[in-house]
Amino acid sequence: METEQAPSSLPILGIQLLSIGWTGCAIGTIVFGMRIYVNFAMTRKWDAAFWFSLATYITCLAATITMNFAAEYGLGNHVGDLQASSRESALKYRWFFSGTAIFAIGLGKLAIISYLIIIQGDTLKVKPFRKWFMYFLAYTNLFVCVGITPLLWKQCQPTAKLWDESLEGHCFGRRRYQIFAYFWSSYEAALDIVLSLYPITIFWSLQLSIHIKIGLVFLFATGLL
């Protein structure tokens, strides 16, 4: 019997996915490499923000690799143009990408929150409400990211039915996952806005020239993009 093979060439959308993903990985590698150099050569501090950043980098890399596998099996191509085994493999790696990306996004938020806690220093003792606000953001982010993970993998019984519809079983959990996914994505987007604008409240009262303050505002506001 002839063995089905993955598509020999990537579709246009697959190439676009890989281009965006690996470009982001390349930029992240450069930036995080600079962070490692600063930690080794200058600060010599290995705080929680660094370890959360490292975990974020690793999970982002893992997510990009799984998306690479999905694209190689035809993700981005018309489903009718794919062989059955290629379609199943593309969908399987697509779901693995989703599961990995959820952790990458959550860990990235924790890295930012940890960094904000560090730079505020003793201010958190004088203004404890800031500390509790940071903790609130961290724990709610952790809750929604951990909470959505089992819903993703429990959409179908057995789990493999997510990418292989021919299997016996059911997928009663799809709607439940869809609803929570809307909430999760909305909350994470709102958290991006908060974490982009919150630093303004930290440095605006510092003794800096107005043009430096405005520059910092625009720098942190780029997180909104």
C-alpha positions, 0 to 999 in steps of 0.5 A: 500500500502506498504511504501518504506523504506530507505536501511537497511544498508549502502553501502561500498562507503556510509560508506567511505563517512561518515568515511571521513566526520565525521573524518574531523568534529571531527578534526575540532571540536577539532581544533575550540574548541582550538580556542574558548578556546584561545579566551576566556582565552587568547586573548579575541578578537572576530574578523572577522576571528573568526566569519568567522571560526565559520560560516565555522564550522557550515556550514561544520557540516551541509554539513556532516549531509546532506551527512549522510542522503544521504548515509543512503538513499543509496548514493554510492550504485548502482542506480538499487539496490535502491527503487524509493523513496530512490533514490530520497531522496539520490539525494535530500540530495546530492544536498543539500550537494552541496549547503551547501558545496559551502558556507562552502568552501567560508566561509573558504577562507574568514576566512583565508583571514581575519586572514592574514589581521589581522596578517599583521597589520600595514604592510598593511598601508605601503604596500597598494598593499597587502591590495588590493590583500587581498580584491581582493581574498576575493571579487572574492571568494565571487562572485564565491560562490554566483554566482554558487548557483542560477545556481545549483538550477536553473538547472531544472524547477521545482527544484525538477526535479534534483532528481525526473526525473518523474516530468514534466519540463525541465533541460536546465540549466545543461550545464550552471551549469557544465561550471561554476562549472568547473570554480568555482572548478578551481578558489577555488583550485587556491585560496587554492594554493595562500593562502597556499603560501602567508604567506611565504611572511609575515614571511620570512623577520622576525628575525627568525632562518632559521630552524623556517622559513623552518618549517613555510614554510612546515606548511603553504604549507600543505594547498596544500594537 
